[in-house]
Amino acid sequence: MRVAVLDLGLGNILSIRRGVERAGAEVIVAQGDQEAEGADAVVIPGVGAFRDGIRALLGKFGRTVDRIRRGEIPALGVCLGMQLLFTKSFEGGDHLGLNLISGEVVRLPPTVKVPHMGWNSIRVVKHGVLTSGVSDGEYFYFVHSYYCIPEEIEVTVAETEYGVPIPAIIEKGAVFGTQFHPEKSGEAGRIVLKSFLEGAKR
């Protein structure tokens, strides 16, 4: 199975590449649409500002985004990549996202230390593709200052708690997202990535 990791110029591409490879896929680090065309699935990674991420994604991968919209290729958004799937973010102003998942991206509440950085447990809300093989209470590695609020509560399959309930894993059709970094989350993260690969084959 060939997976295109979309290089937005944000975050550690080598880390996510190794994580996906450990899960059993051949990885293409794509710099544009042409390199992503031969892939069976797509990973949208990213660390940093929403505005920079959405500009890079639409500027470099417009055709790939269209394929995701049409359901032609499964996609996994990781951290910022998950937030880009949503309708709008309020990080540094108002910025439109891909609107593949209806909802907003807002700053963590002032009652907690920002960013949310480190290991935190998740609660499995419902059965999903990415939660196959993941135990309730499993720990994953988070680094983020903003979080997603989906309009459709059924897209959340797992959540974590950090001042407020935060969607940790979302799924809608062939679109998936993790707020945590599976590539930095040890064996539990490898299982999540492997589950994505298995789901992408269906």
DOLONU-51176 format. One record per residue (C-alpha): x, y, z. Coordinates in steps of 0.1 Angstrom, whole numbers, plus 5000, padded with zeros to 4 digits. Layout:
XYZ/...
***
This chain:
500050005000/501350344990/500650645012/501351005003/502451225032/501751585020/504651815028/503152145039/506552275051/505252255087/506351995112/508551695112/507851505080/510551255087/508851155120/505351095104/507050915074/508750675098/505550625117/503550535086/506350305074/506350125107/502650075103/503349885071/503050125042/505350245015/505550625019/505850894993/506751245007/504751454982/505751804974/502751854950/499751694933/501751504908/503651304934/500551234954/498551094924/499750734926/499050694963/496250474978/495850705008/496851045020/498251175053/497951555060/500451635088/501351965103/502452165133/502052535134/499552805123/496252715106/496653005080/500052875068/498752515067/495652585046/497552805022/500152545017/497552265013/495452444988/498352594970/500352274965/497652004966/494452144951/493751834929/494451604958/492051794980/489351754953/489951384952/489451374990/486251574987/484951324961/485751034983/488250894958/491050864983/491150815021/492751085041/494151115076/494751455092/497251465121/497251755146/497052075125/496151845096/493051735115/492052095122/492452185085/489551945077/487152165096/485052465083/486852755101/489552835125/489953135148/493653105152/495153445144/491953575128/489153395109/490353145084/488352905062/489352535062/488452255039/484952215054/485151835051/483951825087/481452095098/482652285128/485152535142/488652535156/489052745188/491652825214/491952605245/490252765275/492253015297/491952785327/494652545313/498252585303/498652645266/499852455246/498552125257/501751935255/502551575266/500851245272/497151235278/494550945279/491650915256/488050795261/486650585233/483150725226/482150485199/483550215177/485450345147/488150245122/490950405141/489850285175/490149915165/492749765188/492850075211/491850045247/489850295266/492250505287/495150455262/497750735263/498750945233/501051235227/499451585222/500951925212/498352185204/496852525214/493552505195/490952225194/488052125172/484352155179/482451955153/478852035146/478051665141/478851505174/478751155158/482051225140/483951205173/484950845181/487350925209/488051225231/490451355257/490051595286/492151915289/489952185306/487252085282/486351765263/488451765231/487851535201/490951315199/489851105169/487351195143/485950995114/483551085086/483350845056/486950815043/488151125062/489951065095/491751285120/493751255152/494451565174/497351375189/500551265171/500350895164/503850885151/505051005186/502750785206/504650455207/502850125201/499350275206/500150525178/501450255155/498150065160/496150375151/498150425119/497850055110/494050075115/493950365091/495850165065/493549875070/490450095067/491950265036/492049925018/488249875022/
***
